[in-house]
Amino acid sequence: PIRCILDTGAPTSYFSNSTLIKGKQSCGVVEDFSPLCGKFSTNLYPIELVVAGKTVPITCGVLPGLLAMSTALVADAIVGYDIFSLGPVELDFKNRVITLGI
């Protein structure tokens, strides 16, 4: 498991550490905005997300510099609203768990 921040305003999911996509070929570029560092662009990478024993293909980016360092203090990834396209999502705030109903 990895520590994640759910950001329902982020159109894309991101890793704070590029070693999580090591060896992957970029499949595009995304432009986004962060209040911390302003406008940025980053490569997108195809990954396979395993949820409850099911493998789901998604694309994610790697956060740039300062944004990556500040995020890495509390999480390994930012889960954007693209995750909601995978199916029903249950948010258990009390236990700090996101469950995908795929």
WORA-V415637 format. One line per field, one symbol per residue. psi: psi as a letter, one per 30 degrees, with the letter a starting at -180 (. if undefined). A space follows every 50 residues. Layout:
psi->???
This chain:
psi->llklkjjffkflkkkfkfffgkfkkkgakkkakkfegakllllkkkljkj khfkkkklkllkklceeeeeeffflflkjaffffffakkkjieefhkkkk h.
